[in-house]
Amino acid sequence: MPEPFYRSLEQLLPWPATAKPLDAAAVFGRRAPLELEIGPGNGEYLAALAAERPAHDFLAVELLWGRVKKCLRKLGGAGLTNARLICGNIAPVLAYLVPPRGLQAVHTLFPCPWPGDTAGAHRLYRADFLRLVNSRLVDGGTVTLVTDNRPYFDWVLEQLPDTGFDSRVSDVGADYGTKFERKWVGGGQQRFHRLDLVKRKHQDHPLSLEVPMRSHVLDSFDPTGFRLPHRVMPEPGPASDQQPADRITRVVGKELLYDPARRQGLVRMVVVEPGLSQELWIEIAGLSDGRYRVAPARACHALLTDGVQLAVDAVALAASGA
């Protein structure tokens, strides 16, 4: 029988359903300095850090579920209990979950440089993200970034002014033992670029709060006439003829499931807003008085954002036949 990808899910933190802000003492069962790794990949460096610093706790955020499973396997095999994993996008995790001054250090090894993306729409560590990271660090907290890509490294340096950090740059060898490092070494690269940041001035970025959902009640609902909604809304701000793509919220309906016997429908929606993409179900539930209620489905662990409210409003409008 093949070995499982992970031995346990105990170290997985389902963050949209987690109480916010993060209570690290409750999660780890103790009070200890908390460090963050962004993009742990297969978990080699995360496991090494957790083993070397047993008095510290570690939170790692990885976008790809396949890599999260490998990290869980790495941690479980090493018997490490001072690390937790989140599958998701780092920006909303920092904005909604991690409290200000909640982190001792942040580690990022070999992030995707997105060659050609000099505007930084997809790149990690643009100026606004640096200010967010700064706000989540304790005073004197540190950020370590290592990359194989010199143009990306230079671009990050250009983002540093007015982010509250002191910086130090250096070239380092293959010191981290990760899969991507081995890849670059195998291709002949022996030196890498390291950036060390120290927080000197606090950047104020209050914790983002989930939105209390506003539901809708409809007098009637005809599933045969229902058309899947699709709405696009620019982020509030100064009027502009051309809103940047990463400042637009999109909600797109994908399918309707309806049970006529129970008078209950579920609409699968995709919500894409700045820094966050989610897929969730919106419920169209028959009430005892003959009307219908439109709201996020129960046990749907989406992050309740303005984009989710927009999706609920769009489904209600479509269900009303308007």
LINJO-V33091 format. One record per backbone hydrogen bond with DSSP energy under -1.0 kcal/mol. NH is the residue of the N-H (numbers start at 0). CO is the residue of the C=O. E is the energy in kcal/mol with one decimal. If there is no record, write none. Layout:
nh:NH co:CO e:E
nh:NH co:CO e:E
This chain:
nh:11 co:8 e:-1.9
nh:12 co:84 e:-3.4
nh:14 co:12 e:-1.8
nh:16 co:13 e:-1.2
nh:17 co:14 e:-1.1
nh:21 co:96 e:-3.2
nh:26 co:22 e:-2.1
nh:27 co:23 e:-2.8
nh:28 co:24 e:-1.3
nh:34 co:56 e:-2.7
nh:35 co:104 e:-2.4
nh:36 co:58 e:-2.3
nh:37 co:106 e:-2.7
nh:38 co:60 e:-2.9
nh:42 co:39 e:-2.4
nh:46 co:42 e:-2.5
nh:47 co:43 e:-1.9
nh:48 co:44 e:-2.8
nh:49 co:45 e:-2.6
nh:50 co:46 e:-2.0
nh:51 co:47 e:-2.4
nh:52 co:48 e:-2.0
nh:55 co:52 e:-2.0
nh:56 co:32 e:-2.9
nh:57 co:81 e:-2.1
nh:58 co:34 e:-2.8
nh:59 co:83 e:-2.4
nh:60 co:36 e:-2.2
nh:61 co:85 e:-2.7
nh:67 co:63 e:-1.8
nh:68 co:64 e:-2.3
nh:69 co:65 e:-1.3
nh:70 co:66 e:-2.4
nh:71 co:67 e:-2.6
nh:72 co:68 e:-2.1
nh:73 co:69 e:-2.3
nh:74 co:70 e:-2.8
nh:75 co:71 e:-2.7
nh:76 co:72 e:-2.4
nh:77 co:73 e:-1.4
nh:79 co:74 e:-2.1
nh:83 co:57 e:-2.2
nh:84 co:10 e:-3.1
nh:85 co:59 e:-2.5
nh:87 co:61 e:-1.6
nh:92 co:88 e:-1.4
nh:93 co:89 e:-2.5
nh:94 co:90 e:-2.4
nh:95 co:91 e:-3.0
nh:96 co:92 e:-1.9
nh:97 co:92 e:-1.7
nh:100 co:134 e:-2.0
nh:101 co:98 e:-1.3
nh:102 co:135 e:-2.6
nh:103 co:33 e:-3.7
nh:105 co:141 e:-2.0
nh:106 co:35 e:-2.6
nh:107 co:143 e:-2.5
nh:109 co:145 e:-3.3
nh:116 co:113 e:-2.4
nh:117 co:115 e:-1.8
nh:119 co:116 e:-1.2
nh:129 co:125 e:-2.4
nh:130 co:126 e:-2.0
nh:131 co:127 e:-1.6
nh:132 co:128 e:-2.8
nh:133 co:129 e:-2.7
nh:134 co:130 e:-2.0
nh:135 co:131 e:-1.1
nh:136 co:133 e:-1.3
nh:137 co:102 e:-2.7
nh:139 co:198 e:-1.0
nh:140 co:137 e:-2.5
nh:141 co:103 e:-1.4
nh:142 co:196 e:-1.9
nh:143 co:105 e:-2.5
nh:144 co:194 e:-2.5
nh:145 co:107 e:-2.1
nh:146 co:192 e:-2.5
nh:152 co:148 e:-2.2
nh:153 co:149 e:-2.8
nh:154 co:150 e:-1.9
nh:155 co:151 e:-2.3
nh:156 co:152 e:-2.0
nh:157 co:153 e:-1.5
nh:158 co:155 e:-1.2
nh:159 co:156 e:-1.0
nh:162 co:159 e:-1.5
nh:165 co:197 e:-2.6
nh:167 co:195 e:-1.9
nh:169 co:193 e:-2.1
nh:171 co:191 e:-2.5
nh:174 co:172 e:-1.8
nh:181 co:177 e:-2.3
nh:182 co:178 e:-1.8
nh:183 co:179 e:-2.3
nh:184 co:180 e:-2.6
nh:185 co:181 e:-2.4
nh:186 co:182 e:-1.1
nh:187 co:184 e:-1.7
nh:188 co:183 e:-2.5
nh:191 co:171 e:-3.0
nh:192 co:146 e:-2.8
nh:193 co:169 e:-3.2
nh:194 co:144 e:-3.0
nh:195 co:167 e:-2.8
nh:196 co:142 e:-2.8
nh:197 co:165 e:-2.3
nh:198 co:140 e:-2.9
nh:199 co:163 e:-2.8
nh:200 co:163 e:-1.9
nh:207 co:94 e:-3.0
nh:210 co:303 e:-3.3
nh:215 co:293 e:-2.0
nh:217 co:291 e:-3.3
nh:224 co:221 e:-1.2
nh:230 co:250 e:-2.5
nh:232 co:248 e:-3.0
nh:234 co:246 e:-2.4
nh:246 co:243 e:-2.0
nh:247 co:244 e:-1.1
nh:248 co:232 e:-3.0
nh:249 co:271 e:-3.3
nh:250 co:230 e:-2.6
nh:251 co:269 e:-2.5
nh:252 co:228 e:-3.1
nh:253 co:267 e:-3.3
nh:256 co:265 e:-2.8
nh:258 co:263 e:-3.0
nh:262 co:258 e:-1.1
nh:263 co:258 e:-1.8
nh:264 co:283 e:-2.7
nh:265 co:256 e:-2.8
nh:266 co:281 e:-2.9
nh:267 co:254 e:-2.5
nh:268 co:279 e:-3.2
nh:269 co:251 e:-2.4
nh:270 co:277 e:-3.2
nh:271 co:249 e:-3.1
nh:272 co:275 e:-2.9
nh:275 co:272 e:-2.7
nh:277 co:270 e:-2.7
nh:279 co:268 e:-2.4
nh:281 co:266 e:-2.7
nh:282 co:294 e:-3.2
nh:283 co:264 e:-2.9
nh:284 co:292 e:-2.7
nh:285 co:262 e:-2.2
nh:286 co:290 e:-3.5
nh:289 co:286 e:-1.8
nh:291 co:217 e:-2.5
nh:292 co:284 e:-2.8
nh:293 co:215 e:-3.1
nh:294 co:282 e:-1.8
nh:296 co:280 e:-2.5
nh:299 co:296 e:-1.4
nh:301 co:299 e:-1.6
nh:304 co:302 e:-1.3
nh:308 co:304 e:-2.0
nh:309 co:305 e:-2.3
nh:310 co:306 e:-1.8
nh:311 co:307 e:-2.4
nh:312 co:308 e:-2.6
nh:313 co:309 e:-2.2
nh:314 co:310 e:-2.4
nh:315 co:311 e:-2.4
nh:316 co:312 e:-2.3
nh:317 co:313 e:-2.2
nh:318 co:314 e:-2.8
nh:319 co:315 e:-1.6
nh:320 co:317 e:-1.1
nh:321 co:316 e:-1.4
